């Protein structure tokens, strides 16, 4: 009877073995989720069941194989973690936008103006002051007719009269990156009516086929201004000239 019981237990134990690929793992090992550490097992001798070995244990004379703990995937927990991460990203973006809005002063809000509005103001005798924010070499090469050269570093160190601050000023560069910075600096210096172009910079001005002055076009400011004045008489106020 004792021998029959031992044989029965051996058969039951062998039935619980699972074959995965070329190796074998105990069913109990697959369900062992309470041990995150790797589980070592010794390769069984012929006809013998597996023996589980914890790290630090040795099986003398046997080849050891390492079977990592089985992963436990929880779909509900995974979805909750994704929702939590998405919510955290949204909160971070909102906090960043609030910080940027809090640091944005009224002086940094620059309005835009179209080419047609500029021509209309010239026709009515209220020509704006055109400020070229580029370096002197760029300014000499090509510029808007009648523009003055004023870089960002010059704005921060210059002194302006009250009459200057009341003038309508349009700051520009090639695509108005520097022009926008100069416009902000002028606003902080007390200028009340500072604009940038709707179609940005010198590039937008030339796209509208408006005249320029300088060594590149080979036209002096006086001649370019006369042409611009002629164009202003033809263009309706508030609309771009072409």
Secondary structure, DSSP 4 states (H G I P E B T S, - for coil): -HHHHHHHHHHHHHHTEEEETTEEEEHHHHT-TT--S-EEEEPPPTT---EEE-TT---TTS-EEEEPPPP---HHHHHHHHHHHHHHHHHHHHHHHHHHHHH--GGG--EEE-HHHHHHHHHTT-PPEEEE-S-HHHHHHSEETT-EE--HHHHHH----HHHHTSEEEEE-SSSHHHHHHHHHHHHTT-SEEEEESS-HHHHHHHTT--EEBTTTTB-HHHHHHHHHHHHHHSPTTS---
